[in-house]
Amino acid sequence: MSKWIEVVELSNIPLLGSRVVKTRDMDIAVFRGRDDQVYAIRDACPHKNGPLSQGIMHGSTVTCPLHNWKIDLASGHALGPDEGCTNVFATKVEAGKVYLNLD
């Protein structure tokens, strides 16, 4: 059973930017791509827990602001020679509102 929750209006996330959603267990960075594609990922780089929400988004990746690790927003995997992975969450947009599935 899916547990979808409304978290933010799509228009409140800047293009190629993010917003942070705080849950009981962790912070989640919600990114908006140039084509309004929405990604949700744990707001912690798998390297040294850098705040991915403060990184630079390019395409479907984000660069960690601490040590320049590039993280694929769809899979949570570090790209290139770096190894590591962080949690990703399913998203959907309905009537201009962004929903996350926290299951």
N, C-alpha and C positions, 0 to 999 in steps of 0.2 A: 504494500500500500504506500503510495507516494505521499509525501508531506510537503506540499508546496506552500510557501509563505510569501506574501507581498513584501518587498523590501525597499523599493525606491521607484520614483517616476523615471522613465528612460531619459526624459529631458533634463533631469537633475544630474546626470552623469555627463561630463564634458566629452566631446569626441576625442578619442585617443587618451582618455583619462579614466579615473576610477573614483569610487566611493567605498568607504569601509562600513561593513555591517558587523556589528558586535553580537556574538551569540554567547551563551553561557559557557561554551567550551573553547571558543577561539574567535579571532577576527577573520572576516572574509573580505577580500578585495573583489569588487565587482567592476569589471572593465567594459568600456563601450568602444567598439572599433569604428573605423571610418564608415563602414556600411551598416552601422547600428547592430552588428553582431555583439552579443553580450556574453562575457565569460565570467565565471566566479571561481576563485582560487583562494586557498588559505593564504592569509597575508603574512607569510613567513617563507623566505627563501630556504631551500633545503641545505644550503651551504652553512650559513651562520645566522639564520632567522631574520635576515634583513627585511624591512617592510616593503613588500612588492608593490603595494599601493602607491608608493612614492617613486617607483621606477618609471622608465620611459617605455611606452608601448609602441611597438612597430609591427604592423601586420597582426599576426596572432601570437606574438611573443611579447614578453616584458623583460627588460634588463634590470636586474637588482641594483639599487643605488649604492650598495656597499662595496661589492667586489666585481661588478659587471657580469655576473652569471646571467645567461639568457635562459628563460623558462618558457616552455610552450604552454600557452594558456588553456589549450584544449585538453592536454594530457597531464600537465603538471610536471613533466620530465625536463630536466636540465638538458640543454643542447650543446653540441660540440664535445670536447674531451671531458667536460665536467660530468659527474655522476650524482644523481639524487633525484628525488621526486617529492612533490607536495600534493595535498588533497585538492581535487577539483570538484565542483558541484554543478549539477544540471541547472540550466536556466531556461526561462521562457518569457516572452513579452506578449502581453495581452492588453489591448486598449491603452497602450502607452505606459503600462506598469510592468516592472521587472519582478519576476518571481524566482525563488530559489527552491530547489528540492534538497532538504537537509538530511534525507535518509542515506 
